[in-house]
Amino acid sequence: MAEIVTMKIGPRKILDYKETDYEGTIIPAIGWEPGMSEEEIWACSAGWWKLEPGRAVRCDIGIVLNPDNIVVCVAKIKGIVKREDMRMRFLGELAGEHYHPWIGKTLERNDSKNPIAYFDERAIIAPEDVSADTKVLNRK
């Protein structure tokens, strides 16, 4: 079974240092704030993380959570790249309409301070099984 990686991002923060993505494009801020598009969220949350590369590369789906564990972005993971300090960035693109039912729903995680957590795909309700009454995506 495949794993899904979750990335819990903090509140929006304008960076006071130079940060770039793997192509050298400047990342002016990280984190989440209300009103951001999925594209903006993915661009500022795909990296740079401390990851277990063998585990991360097996993930096909990435879920970005805001500080309240609400799903704000879903992406298809195509790979990872690393930089000199061994931090890694996910390569991917937005997952599309099939995963839109997850947006705005809660995904409960353990209380770890690690912003990266992995889930077996069977532990999360499939997008096609999410209803208007669904509040939490974790299977009970």
DARA-V616911 format. One record per backbone hydrogen bond with DSSP energy under -0.5 kcal/mol. CO is the residue of the C=O (numbers start at 1). NH is the residue of the N-H. If there is no record, write none. Layout:
CO&NH, CO&NH
This chain:
2&121, 3&60, 3&61, 4&119, 5&63, 6&8, 6&117, 7&9, 7&65, 10&32, 13&30, 17&19, 19&27, 21&24, 25&21, 26&28, 28&15, 30&13, 32&12, 33&36, 37&41, 38&42, 39&43, 40&44, 41&45, 42&45, 42&46, 44&31, 46&90, 49&51, 49&88, 51&53, 52&55, 52&56, 53&57, 55&58, 56&59, 60&77, 61&5, 62&75, 63&7, 63&65, 64&72, 64&73, 65&9, 66&69, 69&107, 70&66, 71&104, 73&64, 74&95, 75&62, 75&77, 76&93, 79&91, 81&89, 83&86, 87&83, 88&48, 88&49, 89&81, 91&78, 91&79, 93&76, 96&99, 97&100, 99&102, 99&103, 100&103, 102&105, 105&71, 106&137, 115&8, 117&6, 119&4, 120&123, 121&124, 123&139, 126&129, 127&130, 131&134, 135&106, 137&125
